[in-house]
Amino acid sequence: MILITRPKEQSQDLMLELETKGFIVFQESLYKIKYDKIKINYDKNTYYIFPSINSVNSLVKNNEIKKFVGANILVIGTTVKKALQNLGCKKILASAKDSSELIKILTQSKFLNVKFIYLCSNIINTDFFNKVKKRKINIQKKIIYKTLPRLKLTNKLINSLKLGHITAALFYSQLAAETFLRLSIKQKLQKKAKELEIFCLSERIAAPFKKKHFIYVNIATQPNQKALIAKLSEKRNFF
């Protein structure tokens, strides 16, 4: 059984594809997204960075997305790019596969002396901001939604782990990875957790597991769902 740790509303396509491939899935989000009421003072001369689909959803829910139809936009991920295009945003200047590629884009000569606003949650990629600060990139954080980690695992998941029904787990964020590790320790499930095949979207997400000396850590060849599923399918005979 494969543990999916993303919020349910973001896992529908993933669950359907895995079930189509013959996998049995167990969905339990290790965090939840809260969209607060926000208002953004839009500036046509500012460049806006959308690092996740939740940034888009927050603006949609607050009826603020209409301000960005003609905005200068940079994104991380094809899902974010497609969502913005479908909403009528016309000036998507760059699309990065991950934060490391985004930094390379931001240091291009055409973006010199540009002011960026990074539309994010209360939990941010500190490595990314340390690197942009070092490169003296003019970037400001704007929190437009909150990411809240779970405080405990459900009894259903605890029992499934104890009985060995869960054999693998998928992680799309470092927060989910860290939350799973923290709650596994809290519930005295470290030994069972280390028996799992762990599948992560990137090296950064896998880092907490490697630090805790997990043996079965797998990383997608590209930071996207297609590559993660391919890695899972490649290893299915080992769990």
N, C-alpha and C positions, 0 to 999 in steps of 0.2 A: 504494500500500500504506500502511495506517495503522499507525503504531507506538503500541502501548498500553504504558504505563509502570508500570501497577499490578501488584502481585503476582498470580500466576496464579489463585490461589484466590478473589481478589476481582474477577476480570475475566471470569468465565464468562458472566454475563448480558450484559455489554457486548459481548463477542466474538460471542455468538450473535445479538444484535440487529443489530450492524453487518454480519455476514455475511448475515443475512436481507435487509438493505437493499442487498445487492450489493457491499459493500466487502470488500476483501482485507485481512486484519489480520496484524500481526506483533507478537507479545507478548514483551516482555522487561522484567521488573521492574527498576527502578533502585534498589530498596531491598528489604530483607526484614524481616519482623516476627519478633521472638523473644519468646516468652512465658516469662518466668522464674517460678520458684516464689514465690508471694506469699501473705501472710495479712493481711487487713484487720481492724483493730479497729473494728467497726461501732458507730456512735452514733446512736440514733434521733432525736436533736435536731439532727443535722448534715444539711445538704443536699448531695447528691452530683451532680456534673456529669459527664455522659458525652459527651465531644466527638467520639468516633469509634466505629465498630463494633469496632475492635481493643480498646477498653476493655471492651466487653461480652465479646468472645471470651476475653480474659485471665481474667476472673472465672469464666467457664464452665469453662475448662480447669483452673483451680485449685479448682474446686468451691466457690467463694466467692459465686456469684451468689444462692444461696438466702438469704443474709443481707439481700438488697436487695428482697425481695418487698414489704415494707411501708415501704421507705425513701422519703424525700423526694428526688425525682429531677428534674433538668433535663437536657435533651439538645440536641445539635446534629444536625439532620438527621432526616428521616422514617424512614430505614433503621434508625437507632439506636433510635428510638422504637418501631417495630414489633417489632424484635428483643427489646427489653426486655418489651414487652407479651406477646409469645409465651412468654417465660420466666416470666410470672406477676407481673411488677412492676406494682403497682396505682396507685401514687401518682406518676405523671409529671405534675409541676406546670406545666411549660412546655417548649415545643419551639421552638428557634430555627433559622432556615435557615442562619445562619452566625455567626461569633464577634461581629460588629458588632451583630447583632440580640440576641445573648445579653447583651451589655453593657447594652443598653436594658432588658432584662427584669430584670437583676440590680439595676438602680437604682430599680425600682419600690418604692413605699412598703411593700408587703407583705413585701419581702425585706430591709428595714432591720434591722440588728442580728442578721442570720443568719450562721452560719458555713458556708462552702462548702468542699468538698473536690473538686478537679479531678482526675479519674482519667485519667492521660495517659502518654505515652511519655517517653523521655529527651530527645526533640527536641520543643520546645514552640513555640507561637505567641507570640513575644516581644512583638509589637505588642499583643496582647490583654492580656498581663500588665502591660505598661506603663500601659495605659489603666485597668485595674481598680485598679492601685496609686494612680494619680492620683485616682481617685474614692473611694479609701479603702474599697474593698469587701474584706471579710474572707474571703479565699480562699487556700487552701493546696494546693500541688501534691502529688500522690501518684503516683509513677511505678510503673506496674503492668505495663509491657511495654517492649521496646526496639525502636527503628527503626534499622536499620543500612544505610547507603548502600553501593551497589556500589563496588568499587575499580577496575573496568575493564569496558568493553563487550565482549560476545562477538564473536568473529571473524565470525560470521554477520551480526550487526547492522552491524559496521564495513563489511563488504563490500557489504551491501545499501544502506548510505548512500552509499558511494563510487560504486556503479553507478547511483545515482539511483532505486532501486526503492522506497525510502521517500519518500513525498511529503507526508505529514502526520504529526503526533504529538499525542497527547492527554495532558494533565497534570492530575492530581487533587490534587497537593500541591506546596508550594513546595520541599520537599526533593527531589522528583523533578526539578523544573525546574533547581534549582541543581546537582544531580548530573549531569544531562544536559549542562549547559553546561561543567562542570568536566572531564568525561570527553571531551567533544568537543574541547576545547582540548588535552587530554593526547594524544589520538589524531590531532591535526592535522586535524580535521574541521569546523572553524569555518565555512568557506565553504559546505560541503554542508549544515550545520545551518541556516544562515541562508536557505537556499533553501526550507526546509520551511514548510508552513502549520502554525502552532502553535495548538492549541486548549486553552484553560485554563478551569478551573471558576470562577475568580474573578480579580479585579484583583490581589489579593495574589500569587496564583500566577503571574500574567503579568508581574509587576514585574521579575524577573530578566532576562527576555527583552527587555523594553523598555529596560532599563538597558544591555544589550549591543547595542541598536539593531537588533533583529530587525524586519523590515518586515511580515511576515505573521503578526501576532498577533491571534487571535480569542478573545473572552471570552463565556462563556455568559451569557444574560440573567438566569438564576437559578443559584445554586450547587448544581445537582443534575444527575444523569446525563441525565435527559430533555431538559433545556435544552441540555446540551453536545452531545448527538446531533443535536438540532434545528439547532444552529449548524453542525455538521459537514455535515449534509445540505443546508443552505442554501448552503454554499460549495463543494460537491463539484465543480462545473463549473470551479473555478479551480485545481484541482490534479490 
